[in-house]
Amino acid sequence: EQDFQTYSAILKARFGKLDLTSISGYSYTEFFNTRDVSSSFGGLAEPEYGVRTVGIFNSGHVSKFNQELRATLELSPLIEWMVGGFYTHENRLS
């Protein structure tokens, strides 16, 4: 089971021949996973717990933020100058 949300925004501005672009993104995911490992560990669980069914459970959430900033300057019809940066930050809690 997984719930997922994602958001993004693009802002553009022009100052003469200089173009600025900002791209922001944010996502949030909650998850709950199960995995059947009975074929590997069922024989070990039966003497101790009386069952041959063994599962691994994993749950948590992940949030992620991204930011990109670009500046572009047209020097001539054949030459364009571009510089930019990118940042990302992710949190995972299980």
Secondary structure as the mmCIF struct_conf table of DSSP 4:
data_model
#
loop_
_struct_conf.conf_type_id
_struct_conf.id
_struct_conf.beg_label_comp_id
_struct_conf.beg_label_asym_id
_struct_conf.beg_label_seq_id
_struct_conf.end_label_comp_id
_struct_conf.end_label_asym_id
_struct_conf.end_label_seq_id
STRN STRN1 GLN A 2 PHE A 15
TURN_TY1_P TURN_TY1_P1 GLY A 16 LYS A 17
STRN STRN2 LEU A 18 ASP A 36
HELX_RH_AL_P HELX_RH_AL_P1 SER A 38 TYR A 49
BEND BEND1 GLY A 50 GLY A 50
STRN STRN3 GLY A 55 GLU A 74
BEND BEND2 SER A 76 LEU A 78
STRN STRN4 GLU A 80 LEU A 93
#
